[in-house]
Amino acid sequence: MELDLVALAKEYPKFEIILPRPGAVLNDKRTLSDRIKSLVSERIGVSELGAAVVDLAIHGSEQQYLSNEELVERGRKLLDTKK
């Protein structure tokens, strides 16, 4: 699917594609399962991921691929400005 979207973006230059690559998505309540996931992989909170993806949809990105770390940073920044 990802390769198909990249090919589509090459064929239609006005079609912007952004591919977020989150790690393990953790519930805001931080369950036992979430704590175990956080020990074995990169992680992002569901609120951070949601904020980052909405921001990407509205404002776009200069990067086609966004790592978990970039998504966490973007999401936290957006959520911190809401307080």
Secondary structure, DSSP 8 states (H G I E B T S, - for coil): -HHHHHHHHHH-TT----EE---EEE-TT--HHHHHHHHHS-EEEHHHHHHHHHHHHHH--S-SEE-HHHHHHHHHHHHHHT-
